[in-house]
Amino acid sequence: ASNKTSLDFSAYILEALREKLESDGALEN
């Protein structure tokens, strides 16, 4: 596995979590 793949995976997870928090109303933006 390359570093780029690892970074892309982490970015995907963080983005998914951020969207979940927004949909749950945890963020007020």
Backbone as a ProteinNet text record, in pm:
[ID]
protein_1_A
[PRIMARY]
ASNKTSLDFSAYILEALREKLESDGALEN
[TERTIARY]
84.6	0	87.4	51.5	129.3	77.5	159.7	116.4	-4.5	-6.6	-119.6	-249.9	-246.1	-366.5	-411.1	-316	-348.7	-409.3	-350.3	-402.1	-541.5	-561.9	-693.5	-798.6	-762.5	-856.9	-891.5	-790	-813.7	-902.6	-875.8	-955.2	-1100.1	-1120.2	-1255.2	-1329.8	-1262.2	-1324.6	-1359	-1264.6	-1289.7	-1405.5	-1412.7	-1521.5	-1655.4	-1657.1	-1780.6	-1826.8	-1732.8	-1768.5	-1821.3	-1756.6	-1801	-1943.5	-1971.9	-2105.7	-2208.2	-2170	-2262.6	-2293.7	-2190.6	-2212.7	-2304.4	-2284.5	-2369.3	-2513.4	-2532.7	-2668	-2734.4	-2653.4	-2707.2	-2734.3	-2692.5	-2716.1	-2614.2	-2500.5	-2398.4	-2318.8	-2315.2	-2241.2	-2338.9	-2309.1	-2397.4	-2324.8	-2320.2	-2252.2	-2349.9
-120.2	0	124.1	220.4	343.8	444.7	543.9	649.1	723.7	742.3	813.7	738.2	606.7	527.9	543.8	538.3	550.9	687.9	792.1	926.8	941.8	888.6	897.8	827.2	712.8	638.6	719.1	778.2	858.8	978.2	1043	1158.7	1116.9	1000	950.3	928.3	866.4	839.9	970.7	1065.3	1193.1	1267.2	1265.2	1332.2	1266.1	1133.6	1061.6	1094.3	1098.3	1130.9	1274	1366.8	1506.3	1518.7	1448.1	1454.1	1393.6	1285.7	1224.1	1321	1387.9	1483.9	1596.4	1643.6	1750.4	1702.1	1581.3	1529	1504	1474.9	1454.2	1587	1698.3	1829.6	1866.5	1796.4	1824.2	1948.9	1982.9	2101.5	2208.1	2331.6	2441.7	2531	2488.4	2568	2603.7
0	0	0	-81.1	-89	12.5	39.9	132	76.4	-55.9	-115.8	-90.6	-105.1	-80.9	63.5	154.7	296.3	325.9	267.1	289	228.4	109.4	45.4	130.7	188.5	271.5	395.8	459.6	579.2	546.1	433.6	393.5	369	310.2	284.4	415.2	511.8	641.5	712.4	713.5	780.6	714.9	583.7	512.8	545.2	549	580.3	722.1	815.4	953.8	963.3	891.8	896	841.4	732.5	674.7	769.8	840.2	935.3	1048.5	1099.4	1207.6	1162.2	1040.6	988.7	974.4	925.8	907.4	1042.1	1144.8	1279.5	1349.9	1287.9	1346.6	1452.3	1455.8	1557.1	1522.1	1392.4	1349.7	1302.2	1337.1	1297.6	1198.8	1073.7	970.4	859
[MASK]
+++++++++++++++++++++++++++++

